[in-house]
Amino acid sequence: MKIEILIALLTGSPLVLALLSPLASRFRIAYLALGLLVPVLNVALLLSTPIANQLVAPAPFLTFILDSYSWYLLFLIHSAWAIVQVYAQGYFHKTLCDRTRHFHLFLSIAIAIVSANALAGNMRTLVLFYLLGIGATFPLIRLRHNVESYRAGAIYLSMMLSAFALILLPTVGFYLYRYGDSPFNAGVQPALAQEPLYASLIITGLILGMAANLVFPFEGWLPRTMITPAPVTALLHTVAVVNMGAIALLKFSKHILGTDVMHQLSHHFWHTGWLMYLLGINAVVAAWRALKTSNIKERFSYSTVSQVSYILTAILIGTPAAMLGGMLHMMSHSIAKMCLFFVAGYFNSVHHTVNAPEIARIMPHTRVLAAVIAICGFSIIGFPLFAGYFSKDLMLIAEIQDHNYHSAAFLIVGSLINILYILPIIRAAFRQRTGNRIGLSMPVSMGITIALCVLLIFAFSGYVYEIVRRMAPHMTRSLDELTLAFGG
C-alpha cells in the first residue's frame, strides 16, 4: 500500500468514527463493531507496510513521515484504541451511561490528532499537532461534567498551555529562525551540532516545554486529573498525551541533532547533563509520592511520572542501546499501565472506591485481579522475564556502560520504591476472606480487555527480539548488548 493512502487512513478513519458517534448510544453493538473494525484494519495495514522514511506533504504546512518511531507508536495507538473501546462498553454500562456518545466523539478526535503527531515529518507539524492534542484531550478530562472534573480540566489546560507558551513555543521559534525546518529524513544538521550551547537550550526547551513529559514543575497535572473515567486515564497514560513528548525528543535527537552529539552533550553537566539529575530526582520523588498516597489511581499516575523520566533519561544518553531501551520501555509501560487503570476502573465503577485500604479488604474476593496487578506491576518495575525487564535492563546496562552511574542509581532506587507500593495490594489477596462473598461481578468487556492486556505483556516478552529487529535492524550492536544482557 502507498504510504500516502496509509497515512490518510490512519489519521482520517478516526474522524469518520467521530462523525458517527451519535450512533454510539442508540446502536451500541453496531457502533462497537465498526469501532473495532477500523483500528484492527489499521493495525493490519501497518503490519503489512514496511518502515520507510518517505515524506508525505498533503499540504504546504504539513509534512508526515513513517519512520520506525512513528510505526511503533501508531501500532500502539490503534491497538490501544480498539482495547479501550471494548473496555468502555462495560465501564459506561455501569456508570456515566449518558456520556457514552461524547466519550466516543472526543476519543476518535484525539486518536486522529495523536496519530498525526506520531507521523510528524518536521518540527512545525510536530508542534502543531502537539498543541491540537492538548485541546482534543481537554473534553475527555471534563467528561464527568462535575465540579471536580472542571477543576481537573482547568489544571490540565493551564499547565499544558503555560509550558507550551512560555517555553516550547519560544524554543521552536528560535530553532526555526536559526536553522530552518528541515524534514526528519534530511539528515542531521551540522550547523546545530557545531553550536552545543544552542543545541542544549533547544533540548531543554523540548523537555520542559512539553508538559506531557511530566518534568518538574509541570508534572502535577497528571495526578490531579484522576477524576476522569478509567478509559480516559488509560488512554492518557498510553498514547493520548504522555508519550508525545518522548517521541518528539526521539525524533529531534535522531533526525536533526544526531545521537553522537546528544551523547556528547549528556556528558557535559552545563549542557544537558544537569537534566539527567533533574529527571532522576523527578522519578524518585514521584515514586515516593506514589507510595504515600492511598488513592490507587493517583498511585499509578505518579508511577507514570517516574517511568517517563526514565525514558527521557535514556534518550538523553544518546547511545543506540539506551535509546532502544527507552523506546521499548515506552511500549511495555504503556500496555501494563493501561491494564492497571482498567483494574482501577473496575473497583471504581463496580465497588465505588479507589482507596487502597478499602480495595485491600475486597482483594481476597478478587484474587485474579491481584495476579493481574502483580503481572503489570512487576513488568513496570522491571522484574526478570516480564515485559518491562527487557527495556529496563537495557537502559540500566547502557547507563552503567556509559558511566552514568547517577542515572543507574535513580533507576534502581525508583524501582525499589515501586515494589513497596505494589506489594501491599498483592499481599492483601492472601488474607482470609471475611464476611459474605462479594457478589458484584465484573462486566464481560472489562474482563476481556484485562485478559488481553496480560496476554500482550507476555507476547511482548516473547517477541522482544523480533520487535527490536523490526524497530532498528541497523542497530546490531544494540541487539548484541540486549542478547548478552539476557544471557543469550
VENCOR-V305124 format. One record per helix or strand. SS is the DSSP state (a for helix, b for strand). FROM is the first residue (numbers start at 1). LEN is the number of residues. If there is no record, write none. Layout:
ss	from	len
SS	FROM	LEN
SS	FROM	LEN
This chain:
ss	from	len
a	3	17
a	23	4
a	28	20
b	55	5
b	62	4
a	68	27
a	97	22
b	120	1
a	123	19
a	147	33
a	190	4
a	196	14
a	211	3
a	220	4
a	230	11
a	242	16
a	259	8
a	269	24
b	295	1
a	296	22
a	320	31
b	355	1
a	356	8
a	367	15
a	387	15
a	405	24
a	444	19
a	464	8
a	476	10
